[in-house]
Amino acid sequence: MTEKPQIVLDTTGLLCPEPVMLLHNAVRDVASGELIKVVATDPSTTRDIPKFCNFLGHELLSVSEEDKQYLFFIRKK
């Protein structure tokens, strides 16, 4: 992803539901159309973050895994 996110949310070491709760708070801190990057280590985030985005209408631009970390790029609706 070449676009720079407005917020990089590092949730490494945190377990569900904490990463999603922190993402929910971060979404409140950015304007519509802005980008959030989430870095997570909990495998359940690969299920929970897409569901969160789908439920609230945010755009999940990408999900990837690097060095045992899950990377999510989300655009606020």
N, C-alpha and C positions, 0 to 999 in steps of 0.2 A: 504494500500500500504506500503510495507516494505522498498522499495528503497527510499533513501533520494533525494528529488528534488534539483537541482542545484539553482533554483530560486523559491521563494514563492512570488507570486504576490497578494497582498492584495488590492482588488478593492471594499471592502465593502463601501457602501454608494454612490458609483458612478453609474450613469445611462448610458445606451446605448447612444452613441457608445464608451464611454471612456474605459470600461473594455477590449473590443476587440482591441482598439488602443494601450492600454498599453501592452496587450499580444503580439501584433505585434512587438512592440519595444523589449520586453523581448526575443522573439524568436531570434532576431538578436544577443543577448548577450550570447547565449549558442551554444555549438558545436552540430553537428549532433549526434543524439542518446541520448542526455541529456534530463533530465526530468524537467518540469515546473509544479508547482502547482498553480492554480488560486483559490482564495477565493472571492466569489461574493455574493451580496445580491439582485441584479437586476434579476427578473425572466426571462427577455428576454435573459440573457446570456445562459440559457438552450437551446435556439434556435440558438443564434448567434455564440457561441464558437464552437459547433459541425460543423456548416456550414463553419466557418473559417478554422477549421482543415481539413475538407473534401476538400475545395477549394485549400488549399496550400499543401495538402498531409501529414500533420502531423498526428501522431497517437493519437487519443483520447482514453486513456487507461481506464478511468473511470469517471463517473459523479455521484455524490451523494449529498444528502442534510442532513445537521446537524444543529440543532439550528437556523433555518431560514437563513442558509448560504448554498450556492452551492459550491461544491468542484469539481474541474476539475484537472485531471492529464493528461498531454500532453507530448508526446515524439516527439522531433523535428526530422523531416525527414533527 
